[in-house]
Amino acid sequence: MANDEESKLGGYRLSEIVRRVRRTADFSQRELARWAKVSPACIGATEAGRSAPSLAVLQRILNAANYRPFEWPPHWRRPGRLQPDTDSA
């Protein structure tokens, strides 16, 4: 069962991320596990919030569903933090 202690990534529960990725890819838990080379129990436990995969396993899960992790380069502005355009005047 998901709780407040559950692992989060970017403010989102890891269980929700994995479930959404799997459903968007139209995979069953068993299919995603096969493509990610993990056990179906790993996918089930992650989606239920009972365990969190290692970063390497999470990478394989995301890759299996054709997702890529993304990190904002430090020199980019973060969304939601709009700053006035000082070049136009």
For each residue, the residues with C-beta under 8 A, 3 or more apart:
1: 48 49 50
2: 6 13 15 16 48 49
3: 6 49
4:
5:
6: 2 3 13 14 15 49 52
7: 13 14 52
8: 11 12 13 14
9: 12 14 17
10:
11: 8
12: 8 9 16 17
13: 2 6 7 8 16 17 49
14: 6 7 8 9 17 18 46 49 52 53 58
15: 2 6 18 19 46 47 48 49
16: 2 12 13 19 20
17: 9 12 13 14 20 21
18: 14 15 21 22 43 46 47 58 61
19: 15 16 22 23 47
20: 16 17 23 24
21: 17 18 24 25 61 62 65 67
22: 18 19 25 27 28 29 32 43 47 65
23: 19 20 26 27
24: 20 21 65
25: 21 22 32 64 65 66 67
26: 23
27: 22 23 31 32 35 64 65
28: 22 31 32
29: 22 32 33 40 43 44 47
30: 33 34 40
31: 27 28 34 35
32: 22 25 27 28 29 35 36 43 61 64 65
33: 29 30 36 38 39 40 42 43
34: 30 31 37
35: 27 31 32 64 65
36: 32 33 43 57 60 61 63 64
37: 34 60 64
38: 33 42 43 53 57 60 61
39: 33 42 43
40: 29 30 33 43 44
41: 44 45
42: 33 38 39 45 46 51 53 57
43: 18 22 29 32 33 36 38 39 40 46 47 61
44: 29 40 41 47 48
45: 41 42 48 50 51
46: 14 15 18 42 43 49 50 51 52 53 61
47: 15 18 19 22 29 43 44
48: 1 2 15 44 45
49: 1 2 3 6 13 14 15 46
50: 1 45 46
51: 42 45 46
52: 6 7 14 46
53: 14 38 42 46 57 58 61
54: 57 58
55: 58 59
56: 59 60
57: 36 38 42 53 54 60 61
58: 14 18 53 54 55 61 62
59: 55 56 62 63 69
60: 36 37 38 56 57 63 64
61: 18 21 32 36 38 43 46 53 57 58 64 65
62: 21 58 59 65 67 68 69
63: 36 59 60 66 67 68
64: 25 27 32 35 36 37 60 61
65: 21 22 24 25 27 32 35 61 62
66: 25 63
67: 21 25 62 63
68: 62 63
69: 59 62
70:
71:
72: 76 78
73: 76
74:
75:
76: 72 73
77: 81 82 83
78: 72 81
79:
80:
81: 77 78
82: 77
83: 77
84:
85: 88
86: 89
87:
88: 85
89: 86
